[in-house]
Amino acid sequence: MTTHHTRKGAFAPHTQSAGFRPHARLLAVLAGLSAASPLATDMYVPGLPDLARSLGTDAAGAQMSLTGFLGGIILGQLLLGPLSDTVGRRPVLLWGAMLFAAFSTLCALAPTLAVLNAARVGQGLTGAAGIVVTRAVVADLFGGGELATAYSRLGAITATAPVLAPLAGGALLLVVPWRCIFAVLAVVGLLLALGVTRWVPESHPPHARLTGGLPGSLRTIGRVAAQRAVLAPVLALAFGGAAVFSYIAGTAFVFQDIYHLSPALSSLVYGVNALGNMAGSLAYGRLARRRSAESLLVAGSVLALSGPAALLLVQGSVGSSMPLTWLCLLLSLTAFGVFFPAVITIAQSHGRAAPGATSALLGGGQFLLGAAVSPLIGLFGTRSTVPMAAVMTACLTLATLAASATRRPRRA
């Protein structure tokens, strides 16, 4: 199998000579593609009780639709990222958005739980295109400081999706049944397909594509993973993502069951934390002009670790209050705003030979480890902040070690 690796040297000058710069419509479509899967994850969560009653199942049965969706996202990233290195970005994004709309429609019309679960797997598979290929498009189009700036802006926009999705879903469910949530997602998919057609260029020209079809592109994942300069940030993102999943899994129990906040006040906590995350992403874009991504990644991982580590120490000694718990988590979530765009910038910069495969490794590791770690919160109990803080601390310690390893190739 032969490959053609005229990355950045051939394509970037073309875009720069044409005066290409990040603009609102391109970033809006890319952000929408990245946010489609979080929307599909969280928008229907407030309607799970009605969904269970409507399809004649219990809470565990209804939650299986979420498990199937996450499984589809993991598999979809591992398949579609390398595929985009072979056939180009636009076909994968366009078909992904259209099929996401089709599977969303099937979810809305599902007569049984089995049909819903199957459609959710398909929805996850196709929605993964927006996550994995978007990162590759950014790596194709931007270089140097522009790459860091683009990822920081993208991160700031997409950070709002997990917060807005449950609120939007809850508002819709006040006036429409749960099936309409999936109808809205179908419309979102069609709008994104239109956006790809009009405003997302083909960033991966034929002369830069890998040959060998899908089997060859999947083998590329192994070759990319063998590069230490790529593996270190991939591991850092996987452990950092696991910490975020632990936060998501545990924070509702912490603030509602332990500190007895109402759902409305809990939503305020989530919203402020998300704003902190957005501020961190915007700060990364400015800091990246003066500091290397590797230095910012290490700093972000250390700050992210300090939040749950301090919470674990205080809770284990004198006991933590609600404001202190919130402050520790806010510190960690704000640091994530620096951590995530930095680690993606580093991985995609070193993986320019196959940006789609690199993006697949990033997303696959992040979601796979996150899905594996999340149940630990419930397993070790939800009557204290200790399980969430301990799992986050362990994950972020490993993420910090992996982040430190990203600095070695540059010194060499």
C-alpha positions as MATLAB code, in Angstrom:
seq = 'MTTHHTRKGAFAPHTQSAGFRPHARLLAVLAGLSAASPLATDMYVPGLPDLARSLGTDAAGAQMSLTGFLGGIILGQLLLGPLSDTVGRRPVLLWGAMLFAAFSTLCALAPTLAVLNAARVGQGLTGAAGIVVTRAVVADLFGGGELATAYSRLGAITATAPVLAPLAGGALLLVVPWRCIFAVLAVVGLLLALGVTRWVPESHPPHARLTGGLPGSLRTIGRVAAQRAVLAPVLALAFGGAAVFSYIAGTAFVFQDIYHLSPALSSLVYGVNALGNMAGSLAYGRLARRRSAESLLVAGSVLALSGPAALLLVQGSVGSSMPLTWLCLLLSLTAFGVFFPAVITIAQSHGRAAPGATSALLGGGQFLLGAAVSPLIGLFGTRSTVPMAAVMTACLTLATLAASATRRPRRA';
ca = [
       0.000    0.000    0.000;
       1.307    3.445   -0.869;
       0.498    6.727    0.787;
       0.859   10.332   -0.224;
       1.838   12.684    2.570;
       2.022   16.178    1.184;
       0.457   17.470    4.386;
       0.516   21.167    5.093;
       3.420   21.749    2.781;
       1.152   21.570   -0.271;
      -2.218   22.536    1.061;
      -1.577   25.209    3.660;
       0.165   27.665    1.332;
      -2.790   27.416   -1.005;
      -5.249   28.376    1.697;
      -3.004   31.103    3.018;
      -2.351   32.610   -0.393;
      -6.083   32.729   -0.934;
      -6.344   34.825    2.220;
      -8.181   32.101    4.122;
      -8.933   32.937    7.739;
     -11.295   31.437   10.312;
     -14.722   32.967    9.851;
     -18.014   32.772   11.652;
     -19.967   30.562    9.261;
     -17.297   27.878    8.956;
     -16.730   27.708   12.712;
     -20.483   27.774   13.356;
     -21.044   24.744   11.124;
     -18.040   22.891   12.575;
     -19.216   23.685   16.101;
     -22.714   22.482   15.229;
     -21.313   19.231   13.859;
     -19.281   18.746   17.048;
     -22.295   19.574   19.225;
     -24.806   17.294   17.470;
     -23.818   14.219   19.477;
     -23.850   16.014   22.861;
     -27.290   17.353   21.954;
     -28.485   13.856   21.090;
     -27.022   12.599   24.365;
     -28.518   15.150   26.726;
     -31.639   16.660   25.141;
     -33.806   13.597   25.641;
     -32.593   12.789   29.182;
     -35.403   14.800   30.879;
     -37.895   12.704   28.879;
     -36.561    9.280   29.915;
     -39.397    8.603   32.403;
     -42.046    9.349   29.735;
     -40.078    7.325   27.191;
     -40.020    4.330   29.544;
     -43.775    4.507   30.132;
     -44.533    4.987   26.449;
     -42.498    1.940   25.363;
     -43.449   -0.248   28.306;
     -40.063   -0.536   29.976;
     -38.322    0.528   33.190;
     -35.636    3.135   33.846;
     -32.810    0.680   33.177;
     -34.357   -0.294   29.850;
     -34.744    3.333   28.835;
     -31.124    4.077   29.748;
     -29.959    1.294   27.411;
     -30.717    3.685   24.554;
     -28.003    5.972   25.958;
     -25.538    3.088   26.249;
     -26.164    2.095   22.629;
     -25.707    5.682   21.507;
     -22.330    5.998   23.270;
     -21.212    2.680   21.785;
     -22.123    3.987   18.345;
     -20.080    7.152   18.924;
     -16.978    5.150   19.887;
     -17.218    2.802   16.908;
     -18.166    5.613   14.527;
     -15.098    7.657   15.387;
     -12.759    4.708   14.898;
     -14.285    3.999   11.470;
     -15.120    7.421   10.064;
     -11.978    9.286   11.080;
      -9.638    7.035    9.058;
     -12.234    6.802    6.257;
     -12.069   10.582    5.839;
      -8.305   10.270    5.254;
      -9.145    8.057    2.265;
     -12.253    9.567    0.643;
     -12.097   13.166    1.858;
     -13.800   15.126    4.627;
     -16.913   16.506    2.925;
     -18.470   13.162    1.872;
     -18.130   11.787    5.403;
     -19.511   14.955    6.999;
     -22.362   15.270    4.502;
     -23.494   11.644    4.657;
     -22.964   11.619    8.400;
     -25.275   14.601    8.888;
     -27.959   13.251    6.546;
     -27.927    9.776    8.096;
     -27.946   11.344   11.563;
     -31.181   13.060   10.507;
     -32.570    9.759    9.164;
     -31.784    7.816   12.345;
     -33.178   10.659   14.464;
     -36.414   10.381   12.495;
     -36.455    6.632   13.124;
     -36.006    7.289   16.848;
     -38.983    9.646   16.775;
     -41.162    7.010   15.100;
     -39.822    3.936   16.961;
     -42.740    1.638   17.877;
     -40.716   -0.503   20.309;
     -37.723   -0.206   22.605;
     -35.706   -2.547   20.375;
     -36.221   -0.306   17.354;
     -35.321    2.770   19.416;
     -32.123    1.161   20.715;
     -31.064    0.110   17.202;
     -31.780    3.597   15.862;
     -29.797    5.148   18.714;
     -26.767    3.040   17.793;
     -27.091    4.310   14.217;
     -27.524    7.848   15.489;
     -24.296    7.527   17.475;
     -22.388    6.033   14.530;
     -23.378    8.838   12.164;
     -23.195   11.611   14.750;
     -19.588   10.597   15.399;
     -18.688   11.983   11.967;
     -19.233   15.496   13.252;
     -16.932   14.956   16.221;
     -14.045   13.135   14.569;
     -13.943   14.734   11.109;
     -14.342   18.291   12.410;
     -11.024   18.010   14.257;
      -9.392   16.738   11.060;
     -10.853   19.621    9.007;
      -9.387   22.152   11.441;
      -5.995   20.401   11.269;
      -6.188   20.523    7.454;
      -7.071   24.191    7.163;
      -5.021   25.832    9.888;
      -1.430   25.754   11.045;
       0.757   27.348   13.699;
      -1.018   29.881   15.880;
      -4.187   29.694   13.793;
      -4.575   26.006   14.680;
      -4.574   26.759   18.405;
      -6.939   29.697   17.915;
      -9.387   27.620   15.861;
      -9.472   24.816   18.436;
      -9.935   27.309   21.274;
     -12.887   28.976   19.524;
     -14.392   25.632   18.636;
     -14.012   24.471   22.242;
     -15.603   27.632   23.604;
     -18.642   27.202   21.347;
     -19.131   23.479   21.913;
     -18.694   23.825   25.686;
     -22.212   25.242   25.835;
     -23.858   22.177   24.264;
     -23.918   19.917   27.372;
     -25.444   22.771   29.372;
     -28.003   23.994   26.885;
     -29.122   20.530   25.765;
     -30.931   19.448   28.980;
     -32.425   22.923   29.373;
     -33.694   22.925   25.787;
     -34.987   19.378   26.152;
     -36.775   20.205   29.390;
     -38.380   23.291   27.843;
     -39.587   21.324   24.818;
     -41.031   18.582   27.007;
     -43.276   21.136   28.688;
     -45.271   21.404   25.463;
     -44.468   18.324   23.323;
     -43.910   14.575   23.927;
     -40.453   12.958   24.007;
     -40.640   11.871   20.367;
     -40.509   15.501   19.270;
     -37.009   15.792   20.762;
     -35.766   13.390   18.099;
     -37.737   15.245   15.432;
     -35.857   18.407   16.416;
     -32.563   16.492   16.178;
     -33.562   15.348   12.683;
     -34.033   18.974   11.647;
     -30.644   19.817   13.191;
     -29.048   17.075   11.085;
     -30.580   18.424    7.889;
     -29.483   21.982    8.692;
     -25.942   20.770    9.339;
     -25.919   18.910    6.019;
     -26.946   22.160    4.328;
     -24.214   24.006    6.219;
     -21.578   21.495    5.092;
     -22.723   21.869    1.488;
     -22.500   25.656    1.552;
     -19.696   26.622    3.938;
     -17.314   23.710    4.662;
     -14.644   23.309    1.958;
     -13.055   19.992    1.027;
      -9.933   20.391    3.122;
      -8.313   17.076    2.168;
      -7.476   17.162   -1.577;
      -7.061   13.935   -3.601;
      -3.258   14.142   -3.826;
      -3.008   14.152   -0.002;
      -5.316   11.187    0.621;
      -4.248    7.749    1.788;
      -4.782    4.768   -0.475;
      -5.863    1.222    0.335;
      -9.536    1.773    1.100;
     -11.094    1.325    4.519;
      -8.829   -1.617    5.531;
      -5.785    0.472    4.720;
      -7.149    3.473    6.563;
      -7.856    1.334    9.642;
      -4.278    0.052    9.558;
      -3.236    3.682    9.621;
      -4.642    3.921   13.162;
      -2.073    1.392   14.319;
       0.772    3.251   12.641;
      -0.334    6.562   14.115;
      -0.730    5.035   17.587;
       2.836    3.731   17.376;
       4.157    7.300   17.223;
       5.070    8.396   20.722;
       4.498   12.042   19.839;
       0.848   11.166   19.073;
       0.298    8.480   21.715;
       1.191   10.757   24.646;
      -1.530   13.372   23.931;
      -4.007   10.611   23.031;
      -3.481    9.064   26.482;
      -3.670   12.487   28.118;
      -7.030   13.137   26.442;
      -8.329    9.679   27.334;
      -7.593   10.162   31.046;
      -8.768   13.771   30.997;
     -11.978   12.704   29.262;
     -12.478   10.007   31.896;
     -12.256   12.701   34.575;
     -14.951   14.717   32.799;
     -17.215   11.666   32.538;
     -16.678   11.100   36.277;
     -17.716   14.684   36.939;
     -20.834   14.256   34.806;
     -21.729   10.970   36.503;
     -21.232   12.240   40.044;
     -22.080   15.916   40.138;
     -25.883   15.464   40.117;
     -25.695   13.161   43.149;
     -23.281   15.514   44.917;
     -25.324   18.698   44.619;
     -28.848   17.263   44.752;
     -28.538   14.267   47.094;
     -25.709   15.419   49.363;
     -26.141   19.203   49.428;
     -29.905   19.076   48.691;
     -29.957   21.682   45.947;
     -33.064   21.886   43.816;
     -32.799   20.917   40.140;
     -32.956   24.627   39.244;
     -30.038   25.500   41.526;
     -28.118   22.464   40.294;
     -28.585   23.724   36.747;
     -27.095   27.044   37.886;
     -24.029   25.185   39.171;
     -23.630   23.340   35.863;
     -24.094   26.555   33.923;
     -21.449   28.490   35.865;
     -19.014   25.583   35.517;
     -19.655   25.520   31.773;
     -18.983   29.255   31.590;
     -15.693   28.617   33.370;
     -14.877   25.978   30.770;
     -15.703   28.402   27.974;
     -13.513   31.096   29.554;
     -10.642   28.617   29.763;
     -10.996   27.792   26.069;
     -10.914   31.463   25.105;
      -7.926   32.027   27.396;
      -6.075   29.202   25.660;
      -6.448   30.970   22.313;
      -4.715   34.043   23.751;
      -2.077   32.194   25.747;
      -1.145   30.020   22.753;
       0.283   33.108   21.049;
       2.992   33.334   23.726;
       3.346   29.808   25.123;
       3.740   26.398   23.532;
       0.768   24.055   23.492;
       2.835   21.511   25.455;
       3.474   23.984   28.288;
      -0.172   25.017   28.384;
      -1.255   21.367   28.423;
       0.908   20.593   31.455;
      -0.274   23.734   33.240;
      -3.911   22.947   32.417;
      -3.624   19.351   33.625;
      -1.973   20.407   36.901;
      -4.671   23.016   37.563;
      -7.409   20.532   36.649;
      -5.862   18.001   39.063;
      -5.605   20.532   41.897;
      -9.404   20.932   42.123;
     -10.485   17.340   42.903;
      -7.237   16.678   44.833;
      -7.989   19.603   47.148;
     -11.603   18.445   47.484;
     -10.443   14.929   48.371;
      -8.007   16.269   50.972;
     -10.532   18.599   52.608;
     -13.342   16.039   52.564;
     -11.079   13.409   54.115;
      -9.925   15.716   56.920;
     -12.513   18.275   58.030;
     -15.343   17.759   55.551;
     -16.228   19.962   52.612;
     -19.035   22.500   52.305;
     -21.127   23.069   49.204;
     -19.410   26.357   48.221;
     -15.948   24.817   48.610;
     -16.954   21.741   46.606;
     -18.319   23.969   43.871;
     -15.155   26.098   43.867;
     -12.914   23.033   43.506;
     -14.971   21.691   40.596;
     -15.165   25.132   38.962;
     -11.368   25.356   39.079;
     -11.074   21.959   37.429;
     -13.686   22.695   34.738;
     -12.044   26.040   33.910;
      -8.672   24.323   33.553;
     -10.283   21.783   31.214;
     -10.962   24.706   28.893;
      -7.179   25.014   28.443;
      -6.423   21.300   28.640;
      -8.662   20.017   25.846;
      -7.798   22.421   22.996;
      -4.098   22.132   23.945;
      -4.034   18.337   23.820;
      -5.971   18.246   20.539;
      -3.638   20.852   19.024;
      -0.583   18.772   19.956;
      -1.978   15.455   18.733;
      -3.266   16.807   15.437;
      -0.016   18.708   14.823;
       2.059   15.538   15.209;
      -0.474   13.408   13.319;
      -0.666   15.484   10.144;
       0.134   12.446    8.001;
      -3.338   11.090    8.864;
      -5.467   13.694   10.679;
      -8.603   11.546   10.512;
      -6.907    8.536   12.101;
      -5.370   10.786   14.754;
      -8.765   12.293   15.521;
     -10.254    8.788   15.718;
      -7.660    7.790   18.324;
      -8.387   10.927   20.321;
     -12.155   10.493   20.327;
     -12.189    6.716   20.653;
      -9.895    6.745   23.673;
     -11.752    9.614   25.310;
     -15.216    8.053   25.048;
     -14.132    4.452   25.660;
     -12.249    5.167   28.882;
     -14.903    7.652   29.986;
     -17.675    5.087   29.551;
     -15.625    2.542   31.495;
     -14.843    4.866   34.412;
     -18.256    6.506   34.922;
     -19.923    3.505   36.637;
     -17.224    3.582   39.334;
     -18.925    6.610   40.891;
     -22.115    4.675   41.590;
     -20.207    1.502   42.495;
     -18.292    3.196   45.317;
     -21.304    5.107   46.589;
     -22.948    8.497   46.142;
     -23.355    9.528   49.783;
     -20.100   11.454   49.802;
     -18.017   13.564   47.430;
     -15.071   11.196   47.990;
     -15.793    8.692   45.145;
     -16.120   11.405   42.495;
     -13.108   13.339   43.810;
     -10.994   10.186   44.092;
     -11.764    8.962   40.571;
     -11.182   12.417   39.085;
      -7.901   12.741   41.004;
      -6.655    9.346   39.810;
      -7.588   10.052   36.187;
      -6.058   13.520   36.187;
      -2.857   12.274   37.798;
      -2.419    9.902   34.867;
      -3.428   12.661   32.447;
      -0.750   14.935   33.929;
       1.922   12.251   33.523;
       0.910   11.750   29.883;
       0.834   15.519   29.349;
       4.387   15.799   30.696;
       5.507   13.232   28.138;
       4.351   15.470   25.282;
       7.193   17.890   26.024;
       9.968   15.355   25.348;
       9.721   15.127   21.539;
       9.970   18.917   21.224;
      13.128   19.085   23.374;
      14.666   16.321   21.294;
];
